[in-house]
Amino acid sequence: MPFIAVTAGEGGLEIPKLVPGADGWIQHASPGPYDRYPDMEVLLARTVGTVPSGAPDGNVLSPYRQTHCVLNRLCQGCGEPAERGPQGALYVLPATRADGSEAAFSGVSDMPPSCARCAFRRCPVLSSRGRRLLWVRQAEVIGVYAEVFLPHRRGYCPETLVLLDDERTLSASVATRTVCDLRQVSDADPRHIKELAGLARRPVPEGRPHGAAALPPAELAAVPGRPA
């Protein structure tokens, strides 16, 4: 199941009561240790439940796990390191938009990269909209999709793209996904990726959560590698 997808046990996303922090940035009224990703100031939305378990919902992403994979170039499917080659990192993007038109393959994206093994695995979104395999040389983190709570906007603005250099808006934002700007993009040969997937078939050491390599030990409980 997709590492970044919210599971039935987590029950979707929520934004509990917000209060201003001492630094002027909003925070959850009852702060938790995983409200912000390390070295990122922006507040993250929470899941209703805390334990990943049960069926995944491919249309809803875990803000923490998605950010973890985007920042550390980890596979969105399993949480292990993404496939890399001379042409960049491997990304798998929807081939079409929700309305059926052809999707863009560069620019703003909330999709983390992929390993070769997960490039063809089941994903609710990619299964319905097709997939495009790409090598990406440059994936700069530029912002977040977030719900914004600013007084001059009468308290609330529906989910929008907030750039990291817009500190005023960012300080009043609750992020659901971290966003990259994908540049220097080229098509990946599906046959080559399948060959790489065959070479990469190796067992995961017992007891090692997927995606744990870049996580501090104290955070492993909050971001289990493989939901039950």
C-alpha positions in Angstrom: 0.0 0.0 0.0 1.2 3.6 -0.6 3.5 4.8 2.2 2.2 8.3 2.0 -1.5 7.5 1.8 -3.8 8.0 4.9 -5.2 4.8 6.1 -8.6 3.8 7.5 -7.1 3.7 11.0 -6.0 7.3 10.7 -9.5 8.4 9.5 -8.6 11.3 7.3 -7.3 14.8 8.0 -8.5 17.4 10.5 -7.5 20.8 11.8 -8.2 21.1 15.5 -8.5 24.3 17.3 -5.8 26.8 16.4 -4.2 29.5 18.6 -1.4 32.0 18.0 2.0 31.0 19.3 4.5 33.2 21.1 6.4 33.7 17.8 3.2 34.8 16.0 2.8 31.6 14.0 -0.4 29.6 14.5 -0.3 26.3 16.3 -2.6 23.6 17.5 -4.2 24.4 20.8 -2.9 21.1 22.2 0.6 21.0 20.6 2.0 17.6 19.6 5.6 16.5 18.8 4.8 16.0 15.1 2.9 19.1 14.3 5.9 20.4 12.2 8.5 18.5 10.2 12.1 19.0 11.6 13.6 22.2 10.1 10.3 23.3 8.7 8.3 26.0 10.4 4.9 25.5 8.7 2.2 23.8 10.8 0.9 20.5 9.4 -2.7 19.2 9.4 -3.3 16.1 11.6 -4.9 12.8 11.0 -8.0 12.0 13.0 -6.4 8.8 14.3 -2.8 8.3 15.2 -2.1 4.7 14.2 -1.8 3.8 10.4 -3.8 0.6 9.9 -6.3 -0.8 7.5 -7.0 0.1 3.9 -5.3 3.2 2.4 -7.1 6.1 0.8 -5.0 7.1 -2.2 -6.8 10.4 -2.5 -5.8 11.6 0.9 -2.1 11.9 1.9 -0.5 11.9 5.3 1.0 15.5 5.6 3.9 14.2 7.7 4.8 11.1 5.6 4.3 13.0 2.3 6.7 15.8 3.5 9.1 13.2 4.8 9.3 11.6 1.3 9.5 14.9 -0.6 12.3 16.4 1.5 14.4 13.2 1.7 13.8 12.0 -1.9 12.1 8.8 -0.6 9.7 6.6 -2.5 6.0 7.5 -2.1 5.1 3.8 -2.4 7.4 2.2 0.2 9.3 4.9 1.9 12.7 3.5 0.8 15.2 5.6 -1.2 13.9 6.6 -4.6 15.5 5.4 -7.9 18.3 7.6 -9.1 20.3 7.6 -12.3 22.4 9.9 -14.5 19.2 11.7 -15.6 17.9 12.4 -12.1 15.4 10.9 -9.8 12.5 8.7 -10.9 9.0 10.2 -10.6 5.7 8.6 -11.5 3.0 11.2 -12.3 -0.6 10.9 -13.4 -0.9 10.8 -17.2 -4.2 12.7 -17.2 -5.9 15.3 -15.1 -9.1 14.6 -13.2 -11.1 15.9 -16.2 -9.3 13.5 -18.5 -7.1 16.0 -20.3 -3.4 15.5 -20.6 -1.5 16.4 -17.5 1.6 18.6 -17.2 4.9 16.8 -16.5 6.9 19.6 -15.1 6.3 22.5 -12.7 4.4 22.3 -9.5 3.8 18.8 -8.1 3.0 17.3 -4.7 4.2 13.8 -5.8 7.3 12.4 -4.1 9.7 10.3 -6.2 9.5 6.6 -6.6 11.7 3.5 -6.5 11.7 1.2 -9.5 9.8 -1.5 -7.7 6.9 0.8 -6.8 6.7 2.5 -10.2 4.2 -0.1 -11.5 2.5 -1.0 -8.2 -1.2 -0.3 -7.4 -2.1 3.3 -6.6 -5.8 4.4 -6.6 -4.9 7.7 -8.4 -2.5 6.3 -11.0 -4.7 3.2 -11.6 -7.5 5.5 -12.7 -5.6 8.2 -14.5 -2.6 6.3 -16.0 1.0 6.9 -15.2 3.9 8.7 -16.8 7.5 7.6 -15.8 9.9 10.5 -15.7 13.5 11.3 -14.8 13.7 14.7 -12.9 17.0 16.4 -12.5 15.7 19.3 -10.4 13.0 19.1 -7.8 13.1 22.3 -5.7 10.8 22.5 -2.6 8.9 25.8 -3.2 5.9 25.7 -0.9 2.9 23.9 0.6 -0.7 23.4 -0.2 -2.4 24.7 2.9 -5.5 26.1 4.4 -4.9 29.7 5.4 -6.3 31.5 8.4 -5.6 35.3 8.1 -7.7 38.0 9.7 -7.8 40.2 6.6 -9.2 37.2 4.7 -12.1 37.0 7.2 -10.5 34.1 9.1 -10.2 31.4 6.4 -9.1 30.7 2.9 -9.6 27.3 1.2 -6.6 25.2 0.4 -4.2 27.1 -1.8 -0.5 27.1 -2.7 1.6 29.1 -0.3 5.2 29.8 -1.2 8.0 29.3 1.4 9.1 32.9 0.9 5.7 34.3 1.8 6.3 34.2 5.6 3.3 36.2 6.5 0.9 33.8 4.9 2.9 30.7 5.8 2.7 31.7 9.5 -1.1 31.5 9.3 -1.2 28.3 7.2 -2.0 24.6 8.0 -0.3 22.5 5.4 -1.6 19.3 3.9 1.2 18.7 1.3 4.7 19.9 0.5 5.2 21.1 -3.1 8.2 20.8 -5.5 8.9 22.6 -8.7 10.0 19.8 -11.1 12.4 20.9 -13.8 14.7 19.3 -16.4 12.3 16.5 -17.0 12.7 13.6 -19.4 10.8 10.4 -20.1 11.9 7.2 -18.5 11.8 4.0 -20.5 9.3 1.6 -18.8 11.3 -1.4 -19.9 14.5 0.0 -18.2 12.5 0.7 -15.0 11.2 -2.9 -15.0 14.7 -4.2 -15.4 15.8 -2.0 -12.4 12.9 -3.3 -10.4 14.0 -6.8 -11.0 17.5 -6.0 -9.9 16.2 -4.3 -6.8 14.2 -7.2 -5.5 15.7 -7.9 -2.1 14.0 -8.6 1.3 13.6 -5.7 3.7 15.5 -6.6 7.0 13.0 -7.8 9.6 11.9 -5.2 12.1 13.1 -2.2 10.0 10.3 0.1 9.1 10.3 1.4 5.5 11.4 5.0 5.2 13.2 4.8 8.5 16.6 5.7 7.2 16.1 9.5 7.3 13.9 9.6 10.4 15.3 10.2 13.9 14.5 7.3 16.2 12.0 9.3 18.3 9.9 9.9 15.2 9.6 6.3 14.1 6.5 5.8 16.3 4.7 8.7 14.6 5.7 7.6 11.0 5.5 3.8 10.9 7.0 2.5 7.8 4.4 0.0 6.8 0.8 0.4 8.2 -0.7 -2.8 9.5 
